[in-house]
Each structure stands twice: as structure tokens, then as C-alpha cells.
Amino acid sequence: MSDLDKAAKDAVDAAANTEQLELITAFLKAQQLTKQETPPPAPVPRSSGGAAKWIGIGVGGAVFLLTVAVSAMAVAISAVALTICVLILRSVWQDIRKNT
């Protein structure tokens, strides 16, 4: 085998090796692209103020019930005042009827 044949064979082998190296490099790049790490899931936010929420509900309920109680007292006082007014007017009406 002459030096020229040996050089030609080495050139062909080098070209084949270059193609293999290019394929390996392309494969590794593709593997890196597909192997991207996914970010960890976002933490679930905790419901803040669990006790504060119930205290707020309790205070709101107490204010509502106090409002209802004051309204009921106003209705009761109005009913008593109306009854007294009607009794006084009835008494006056009876006095007027007796005098005629």
C-alpha cells in the first residue's frame, strides 16, 4: 500500500469520524433541550387570618343583633305610645258624648 492510498484511507476515516462527532454533538444538544428542568410548583397560599375571620363574623353578627334589638324596642315603644294616645282620645270622646 502506497503512502497515497494510506493518506486517502486516513482522510476517509477522518471524514467518517467528523460525521460521527457531529451526530453525537447534535444528539447531546437535542437531549439537553428536551431535558429542561420544570420549575417547582408554586406553593399554595394559606388562608390568612383564620381567627380574625371568625372574630369579624362574631362582631358583625353582634352588631346585627343589636340593631334588630334596638329596632324591636323602637317598635314596642311606638306601640305603647299609640295605645296610650288611643286610650286618651277614647276617654275624651266619651266625656264629650256624656256632656251632649
Summary of the structure (lengths in Angstrom):
residues: 100
radius of gyration: 49.9
end to end distance: 159.5
largest distance: 159.7
contacts: 164
relative contact order: 0.04
helix: 82%
strand: 0%
